[in-house]
Amino acid sequence: MRSKILLSLFCSLYLFCSLPAFAQKRFTLSGTVRDAATGETLIGASVKIEAGTNRIGTATNAYGFYSLTSAEGNYTLTISYISYQPITQTISLTKNTILNLELQAGAELKEVVVRAGERKNENVRSAQMGVEQLDMKLLDNIPVLFGEKDVLKTIQLLPGVKSGGEGNTGFFVRGGASDQNLILLDEATVYNSSHLLGFFSTFNADAIKNVELYKGGMPAQYGGRLSSVLDVKMDDGNNKQFSMQGGLGLISSRLKLEGPLVKGKSSFMISGRRTYIDLLLKASPDTAIKGNTLNFYDLNAKVNYKFDDKNTVYLSGYFGQDNIGIKDLFENDWGNTTGTLRWNHIFNSRLFSNTSLIYNKYNYTIKLLDDVNNFTATSLIRDYNIKQDFQYFSNAHTLRFGVQATHHRIAPSDISTSAGSSFNPLSIENRYGLETSAYVSDEYVVNSHLNLLYGMRVSLFSLLGPGTFNSFDAGGNIVSSSAYGSGKVVRNYFNLEPRFSASYVFNDENSVKASYNRNTQNIHILSNSGSSSPTDQYVMSSNNIRPEIADQVALGYFKNIKDNTYEFSGEIYYKSMQNQIEYKNAARLIANANVESQLLFGKGRAYGLELYAKKRTGKLNGWISYTLSRTERKFDGLNNGNYFAARQDRTHDLALVGIYKAGKRWTFSGNYIYSTGNAVTYPAGKYQVGGLTTFFYTERNANRLPYTSRLDLSATLEGKDNGKRFRSSWSFGLYNALNRKNPYSIDFQDVPGDPTRTEAVQTALFGIIPSITWNFKF
């Protein structure tokens, strides 16, 4: 009932705002913008019509579609996209008009561009706050570990985004935990976004078309996580001609194939990547190493078919697998599988529809291979998802609305053993849930100064049977137990999630913005580590675990100078979090059928200042980002009920990125990072039990690891342009060029020969690491 009332009020407000449009004759210009060479739709291309002082502009949506409505008349149409040649032409708007356009890529660039293809001053004018678009071409020049282009490590150089650890792809956004980031690949949720325990991400950059990161003020179409949305979209494939590209590196190689199935109407893209560390291990003369397993591989595939100008179908999928093992000792395998079927339909020049059927699964297997102590443990989380989204373009409004339903299944742990094993078999009940939501939002250009983005998301989570569901007291003891049949509702949680953002534009170069948004989360990770791990355990909201809730407010100032060559922004934010989850001291999380008895529930807060300065174009460009922040948690059963620093709390984070185009063939780049050490808990004392030392701890996360400081360098040499289709380049890199031993962990132990004294032992994973990669395309 509440949602119906809110929807009625919203529609009334929308109609009231639209009434002036009926006073004059107006027509709509709409269409799709594509790359002329590949047929790829261009996301965020600028579309503008103007006549005298009458100027209206928009940007293409996630599928390259645009729609503009204005009074009858003659206009100058301009369509532009960074790194492409703009189109300018005169149009006569005397009826609703469909105009599909293709942009030609520009001539050989004499400079590097560090921004994606949105309108030049979109960062100033847009009501959206806390959003970053990542240009995939930029990744070619950002030095990273082992020379592998990596989306997740690149976003860690942005303000408000903190690394999960040295060389790790895990990340934290504005004080949120690692599981509070919604990571989407063609709309499918990716639960574990890392390879090789976090040193590589699951995203093969060759297969990626566009990346958007929302840190705050999330649009209403996104939900299910508290802190951020990382929306990754795959390439559609070249529908004009066949092409191949790839790269050969020191530890991995990749290959991408794309081309038309029906020229101009249908295309495919398939991209694969594999490490070959295991092949090197097999060739090793060291018998202790030979036969061990250490590899990952992933595969991205996509196909689409354009039936006509109004109907296009896309089918995309991802499969990735990691394999780590020590012969005759253990094996650890994990992987993601996703599949997305989408139908784009244009009802008319103003109404755009996207219907999606989505599947995703994450699973892992651990095996102990010893004859006596052997077992096989498996776990998975699987989702079926259906979405319907609409966009309606009307005058100064862009209305979005839709519904979504996701069926979750979590298999926490299934342990099997041999007859002679010292371990007992165990099977923990599966858990099922249904998450449904509806949303409506409006992007309203009130006038040349004021822009609004407001909406509401309504979410309902239902915990479903079959299963036996226990309730626990504060001590973790069972106080009641109830059995439910298949499909029976155990518990419902209903939440309203209002979203609001506004920008006030003083002129084309200056604006202030403010936002408020509420998010809820019903899928939670239980982990003792600071970043994602293959063995992280997933749980749903239940009769013991309530949905996590976060309320975030933000205020920012945005400024561009010298025709948008330089950008500057400063944002402050405050986030309060309810129903946060922590484990009790000495909690047992793995293979525990009553794992909810090991949990504590409390609240959190995060606040900070983010500064960002960027030079967008020129031979020398790059950016500086700085974050000053605090992240704290409070639980009655920890730290005497006082606030304490969360694991991801770091006071200072600084990143400097520079890219220099030296002539036609050489590009040099480097980045430097500095960050305060993570919060950790050091022992407050120790005692002897049976001749063994046992440490005891007091305050949670009251200590700090040493600071992290690292300089990375890279150089790219383009092959000679011989006028042929074949192109190649060499990329050279130095990760941690200053060879600083940054802390990964610190352990405490007795001084050898003197158990009355204690020493701290610091582990550093990486010194200086060179890399070289040969890239090719034809």
N, C-alpha and C positions, 0 to 999 in steps of 0.2 A: 504494500500500500504506500509506504514512504517513497519507494522508487517511482511509482506512478505519479505521485504528487510532484516530485522533483522534475520528472520528465515533462509534465504539463507546464510547470513554471518556466522551464528552459525553452520549450517550444513557443510559449507566449512571448517571452522576451525576444526570441529570434524573429518572430513575425512582426513584432513591434518595430524592431530595428530595420526590417526590410521594407516597411510600408512606403517610404519615400521613393523606392525604385519603381512603383507603379505609376508615378506621375508623368513618366516620359517613356518614349519608345526605346527599348534597349535590345541589343542582340549579343550573342555569345560567340566568341572565337575559341576554338578548341582543337586539340590534336596531340600528336606524339612527336617527340624530338629524339633522333637517333644519330649514331655515328655513321657517317657516309661510307666508311671503309669496311666496317664490320657488321652494321645493323644493330649493334648494342644500343639499348635505350639509355639515355643520359639522365641521371638523377640530379636534380637541383640546378638544371640549366635555367638561366634567366630569360624570361619572356616579358617584353614590355611593349605597350602601345601608347603613343602620345600624339596629341594635336594641340598646339599652343600650350596653355597651362594645364590642360587635362592630361594627366599621366597615370596610367595604371600598370602595375607589374605583378608578376607572380613567379613561382619556380616550379619546374616539373616535379611530379611526385615520384614515389619509389619505382614506378613503372614507366617513367618518361612522359606521363600524360599531363597536360595543362588545360586550363579553362579560364577565360577572361570575359567579363560582361561589361559593356559600356554603351553609351548612347549612340544612336545612328550617326554615321559620319565617316570622313576619310582620316586615316591614321597612318603614322609611320611605325612599322613593326620592327623591333630589334630583338634578335635571339642570340645569346652569347653563352659561352662556356669556356672556362680557362683552358688554355692550350689548344683551342679550336678557333677557326676563322669565323667571326660573327657574321650574321645575315641581317641585312637591313633592306626593307622593301615597303612600298606603299600598298595599303589595303583599303578597300571600301567596305565598311561594315553596314550593309543594308539588309542583311538577313543572318540567321545563324550559320556560321561558316566552320567547316572542318579543314584544317591546314596542317598536314603532316610534313615535317621538315627534317633534313639531314644536314649535319654540320661536318665540314671538312677539318681534319686535324691540321694545325698550323704547320708552317715550315719548320725546318730544324731550329730548335730553340737555342738562343744564345744565352739563356739564363735559366735558372731553376725556379720553379714555383712551389711554394710550401703550403699551398692551400687547395682544398678540393674545389670542384667546379660550381660553387654557388655564386649568387650575386655578390658583387665586390664588397658592398657594405651591408651584407646580410647580418653580420655580427652586431651591427649598430641598430638596424631597423627592426629586426625580428623580435617578437615578444618572447620567444623561447630563450630560456636561460640554461646555463650549465651543459651545453651541447658542443661536441667537437666532431667534425668530419675529418677522416683520415684519407689523404690522397694516396692511393696504392703505389703511384710512381715514386712517391717520397721514400718508400721502404727500400728502394734500390740504393739509396745513399746513406742510410742510417746504420752505423756499425753495431753489430750484435754478436752474441756468443756463437762461435763456430761458423760465422758468416752466413747463417740462415736468416733470410728475411722473415721478420716475426711481427705480427700485428700486436700481440699482447705485450711484448717488450717495448714496442714503440709507444703505445699509449701510456706506459709507465713514466714517460718523459713529460707528460702533461700535468698541469697543476691539479691538485686534489686527488691524484691517483698514486698510490704507494705500491712499491714492489713487494711481493711475497717473500723475497730473499735473494741472495746473490745468485744471478743467473736463472732465476725462477720466473715462470710465466704467470704465477698467481698474483692477484692484485687486490687492493682494498681501495674503496672509493668513499671519501668524506666520512671516515670513521666506521664504515660498515665492515662486517666480516666477509671472508672470501665467498661464502655461500649466499650472500645477499646481493650478488650480481646476477642479473638475468642475461645469459649469453645465448644469442639466437643465431642460427645458421639457416638462411632461407626459411625463417619463421619457426624452425624446430629448435627446441631447447637442447643445449649441449651441457650435460651435467659435469663432465670432467674435461676441461679444455686444454689438457697438457699431455705431452709425450715425455717418456724417459724421466719420470718423477719430477716433472716441472721444468726441465731445461729446454724443451721445445713446446710450441703450441700446436693444437690440432689443425690450425688454419694454414694451409698451403697458400702462400701469397699469390702464386700464379693463377689460382682458381678464383680469387676474390675480386669482386667488382667495386664494392662500396662498403665502408665501415662508418657507423655513427655511434658515438658514446654519449649517453645522457647521464649526467651526474646529479641533476636536480631539476625540478620543474618538469618531471616526466609527463609527456602527453598521455591522455586518458586511455589510448589504445594499448598501452603497455601496463602490465600488472604481474603480481606474483612474487616480486622481490622488493627489498627495502631500499637499496642503495643506488643501483645504477642499472642501465640497460646497454648492452653492447650488441648492436644490431648489424650482423654481417650478411652480405648478400653475394651470392656467387655470380660469376660471369654467365651470360646467356649462351654465348657461343657465336662465332662469326657466321652470318647467313649469306655472306657475299663470296667468300673464297676459303679454301682450305689453308690452314697454317699450323705450324708446329713450333713449340719453344720449350726450353728446359735449361737445366744447369747441372754441372758436375762439380761436386765439392769434395772436401777431404773425408767427410764421414757420411755424406748422403748425396743422393741425386734425385732429380725431379724431371718430369716430362708432361707436357700438356698438348693435347690435340683438339682442334676445333674446326668446324666447317659447316657448310650448308647440307641439309638433307633434301630440301626443295628450295632452290635459290630464291632468296627474298622472302620466303614464307616460313622456313623451318631450319633449325640449326641444332648442333650438338656441341658439347664440351666435355672432355674427360681429362682429368689431371691426376697423376699419381706421384708419390714420393716414397722413398725408402732409404733407411740407413743401412750401411753394410759393415758396421762394427763387428757383428757376429761372424762375417766372412773373414775378417782379419784375425779374429780369435781362433778360428778353425786352422788358420795357417801358422799359428804361433807354435814355436818349438817347446814352449813351457807347458808341461802336462797339467799344471795347476790351473792354467787359463784355457787351454785347448778344450773345446767342447762346451764351454759356457755360452749362454745366450744373452744377447743384448741388442735389441733392434726394435724399430717400429716401422709401420708402413700405413699410408692412408690413401684413400681414393675419393675424389670428387667427380660427380657426373651430373650432367644436366642436358635436357632436350626440351625443345619448345616447338609449338606449331601455331602459326597465325592463320586462322580460318578465314577471317576477313578483317576489316578495319575496326570491328567492334568486339571480336572474340579471339583471345589467345590463351592457350593452355601450356603450362610449364610443369615438368616433372624433374625433380632434382633429388640427389641422394648423396650421402657421405658414409664412408666406412673407414674406421681406423682401429688399429690393433697394436698393442705393446706387448713385448715378450722379454722378460728378464728371468734368468735362471742360472744357478750354479749346479753343475752336473752332480748327480747323486745326493744333492742336498735339498734344494727347493726350486720351485717355479712360481712365477707371478705373472699372470696375463690379465690385461684389461682392455676394454675398447668401447667405442661409441658407434652407434648405427642410427642414421636419421633418413627419413624420406618425406618429401613434400610434393603434393599434387595441388596445383593452383589453377584457377580459372579467372582470367581478367575479362570483364564484360563492361562495355560502355553502353549504358542505356540510352543516353542522349548527350548533348554537348555539355551538360552540367553534372550528370550523375555517373559516377565511376564505381564499379563493384569489384571486389576480390574475394573469392571463395577458396578456402584452403582445407585440405585433409592432410594431417601431419602425424607421423610416427617417429618416436625416438626411444632409444634404449641405451642404457649404460650397464655394463656387467664386468665383474672381475672374478678371477679364480686364483686361489693360492694352494699350492701343493707342498707338503713336506714329504721327501722321498726316502727318508731313513726307514729301514725295515721294521724298527720297533716304534719309533715316534713318527708315524706317517698319518696324514689325513689330507683330504681335499675339501676346501671351503669355497663355496660360490655365493654370489650375491648379485642382485640386479635391481634396477629401477626402470620401469617401462611406462610410456604414456601413449594414449590415443587422443588426438586433438582435432576438433573441428572449429573453424572460424569463418565468420562472415563479416566483412568490413565494407563500408560505403563511404564515399566522399561526394559531397554535394557542393558545387561552386555557385554562389549567388551574390552578385554585386560585390560588396565589401566583406562578404562572409565566406569562409570555407568550413563547412559543417562535416564532421566525421562522426559516425556512429556504427555500432556493431555488437555482435554477441560472440561468445566463445565458450566451449565446454571441453574439459580435459579429464580423462579417466586415468588415474594413477594406480600402478601396482608396484609395491615394494616387497622384494624378497630379502629380508635382512641377512639371513645366514642359513646355509644348508651344508652341514659337515658330514662327510662320509669317511669311513676308515676301513682298513683291512682287518681280518679276523685277529691278527696278532698285534695290532697297534695298542699302545698304551693310552690312546685317546678314545673317548666315547663318541659315537655318532650323535648328531644334534640337528634338529630341524625346527627353526623358529617360524611361527605362523606368518604367512603373507599378510600384508595390509593393503587395503583398497580405499580409494577416495575419489570423489567426483568434485571437480572445481569448475564452477560456472560463473560467468560474468557478463555484464552488459555495460556499454559506455556510450557517452555522447559528449562531443566537444565542439567548440566553435572558435575559429581564428578570425577575429573581427578587426578590420582596419577602420577605426572610428574616424580618423582624419589623418592629415599628413604628419601629425605629431604623436598620436596615441594609438597603440596597437594592443589588443587583448587576446589572450588564449586561455579559455576557461572551459571547464567540463566536470563531469562526474563519472566515476566508475563504481559499479555496484558488484560486489563479489559474494558468492556463497560457496562455502566449503562443506562437504558432507563426508564424514568418515563412515565407511560402509563395512558390513560383514562380508564373508563369514569370519568368525574368530571368537576367541575369549578375550575380554578386555578387563584389565585390572585397574583399580584405583589405589593410590598410595598416599600414606600420610607423610609428614615432613621427615620422618626418619627412614623412609623408603620401605615401610611395611605395607603389605596388602591389606586394605580395609574392606574391599568389596570386589566381587568378580561376577561378570555377566557374560553369557554366551549369546551370540547373534547369528542368525542365518544369513545365507548369501543374499546380498543386495539390501539387507536391512540397514536403516540409518542408525548409527550409534550416537553421532553428535553432529549438530549443524552449527556453523559459525557464519554470521551475516555481517558484512562490513560495507560502509559507505566510504569512498575515497575521493574527496574533492580535490581538484587540481586548478590552479590559477597562476597565470603569469601575465605581466604587463610591461611594456616599454614606453617610455616617453622620449621622443626624438627631438632634440633641440634643433639639429640640422643634420646634414648628411654625414657629419663626422663625430657627433656627440650624442649619447643617450644614457639614460639611467633605466634600470630594470629591477623588478621585484617579483618574487614568486613564493607560492606556498603549495605544498602537495603532501598528501597522505598516501602511504603505501602499506599493504599488508602482505604477509608471507606465510604459507602453510606447508611448505616442504623445507625441512631443516637438516643440517649436517651436524653430526656429533663427531668431533675430532679433537685429539690432543695436540695436533700440530698447528703451526701458524699459517699454513697454506694447504691447498688441496692435495690429497693423497689418494692413491688407488683404493685403499681400504677404508676410506671415510664411510661412515654409516649414515644412511638417510632415514629419517622418520617423518611422519606426518603430524599435523595437528591432531589432537586426540582428546579423550576425556581428562588427561593429565597435562597435555601440552596445548596451550592456547596460541592462536595466531600471533606472530610478531607484528608489531605496528610501529611505524615511524612517521613522525611529522617533521617536515623540514621547511624552514623559511630562509630566503636568500635575498640579498640586495647587491646590485652591481653597477659599476660605471664602465662604459665602453667608449673608446675613442679611436678614430682612424685619422691619419694625417698623410699629406703628400699624395693625394689621389688614391688613397687606400693602400699605399705601399707599406706603411707601417700600421700595426694594430696594437692597441693596448687595452687591457681589461683588468679590473680589480673586483673581486667578489668576496663577500663575507656570508657565512652561513651558520645556522644553528639547527641541529637535529636532535630531537628527543625520541627515545626508543623504548617501547614497552614489551613485556613478555620475552625478554632476552634469555638465552639458554646458556648455562655453564654446567660443567660436570663437578661433582663433589671431589674433595680431596681423596686420592687413592681410589677413584672410580674405576669400575671394570666395564668397558664399553663393548669390547669385541666378544661375540658369541654369548651374549647375555640376553635371555628371553625376556627378562624384566629390566631392560636397559633404562626405561623411564624412571625407575626407582633411584637411578644414579644421578639424576639431574636436579639442578637448582634453577629457579626462575627469578629474574630481577629486571632492572631497567638500565638504560644507558643514555649517554649524551655525547655529542660530538660538535665541535665548533672550530671555526678557522677562518683564515684569510688566504685567498689565492690571487697571486699576481702573475700576469702573463704579458710579455712583450714580444712582438714578432715582426720580422721583415719578410714580406711575402715574395718579392721578386728581385731580380738583379743577379749579377755574377756571385755576390756574397750575400747570403741570407741565412735565416734560421730563427731561433727563438730562445727566450729565457723564461723559465717558469719557476715560481717559488711558492711554497705552501708552508704556512705557520698554523699549526693545529694541535688540538687535544682530543683524545678519545678515551672515555672512561665508562666503567660498568659498576653496578652496585647490586649486591646479593646479600640477603640476610645471613646466609651460612658461610660467607667468605669475608675475610679481612675485617672482622668485627662489624659488619654491616656498613662499612664506609666505602666511598668511591675508590676505585683503584684503576690504574692504567690498563687498557685492553692490550692484548699482545701486539696489535698492529699500531699502537700509539707511537708516533714519532713527532717530535716537536718541529723539526726543520727538514724540509726536502727542497733541494735545489737541482735544477737541470739546465744545462746550456748546450744548445745544438747549433752547429755551424756547417754550412754547405757552400763550397766555392767551386764555381765552374771556370776552369782554367783552359780556355781555348775550346776547340771543337771536340776534343777527344777525352780530356782528363777532367774528372770531378773529384775533389777532395772533401772529406767531411770528418767531423769528430763530435763527440759529445762527452760532457763531463757531468758527473752526478756527485752530490754530497747529501748525506742524510744522517740524522741522529740515529743511534742504535735502537733496536726494538726493545720493548719492555720485557723483562724476564724475571724469574724468581730464583734467587740464589739461596743456598742453604744458610740458615742462621746458626747452626751448630751440628754436632754429630755425637754418636755414642756407639759403644761396642756391644754387640750381641753375639755370643759364641765365637768371638774372634773376628767377626765381620763388622765392618764399619757401616753404620746407617746414618744418613743425614736427615735432619728435620728442618722444616720450613715454617715461616711465620707469614709475613705479609705477601699477598699475591702480586706479582709483577712490580715489585718495588725497586728493582734494579734495572740496569741498562747494559746492552751489549755495546762494545766500542762503535764509534761512528764508521760509516761506509763512505769511501771516496774512490772514484774510479774514472779513468780517462780511456776512451775507446777511439780508435782512428781507423779510417778506411780510405781507399782510393779506387776509382773505377776508370778503366781504360776502354773506350769504345773502339771497335774495330774500324778499319778504313772503309769509307763509303765508296764502294765500287759500282754503284748504280744497280746492283742486283738485289733480289729479295732477301738473300741470306745476310743476317746481321749477327754480330757476336760482340762480347765484351768480357773483360777480365775484372774481377773484384778482389781486392787485397784488403785484409783487415788485421788489426791488432786489438784484441780485447784485453782490457786491463793493461794498457801500454806502460804504466808506471810500475807494474808488478807488485801492487800493494796487496797484502794478504788480508782481505776483508773478512770479518768474522761471519761464520755460518752458524756456529754453536759454541758454547763454553760448557765444559764438564768439569766436575770437581772430583778429586781422588786423593787418597793418602799419598804423602811423599814417600817414595820407595825407601824402605828401611827405617822409616820413622812415622808410625801411624798416628802419633800425637799432632803431626802437622798436616796441613791440607794445601794442595796446589790446584790452580785453575789451568785447564788445558783447552786452548782455543783451536777450533777446527776451521780451516780456510779451504774452500773447494778449488779455487782457481788462482793461478798466477797469471803471467802473460801468456795469451793464447793466440797464435797467428792463424790466419785462414786464407784460403784462396779458392775462388769459384770461377769456372768458365760458364758463361751464359750464352745461349744461342737462340735465334728465332728466324724462321723462314716460312 
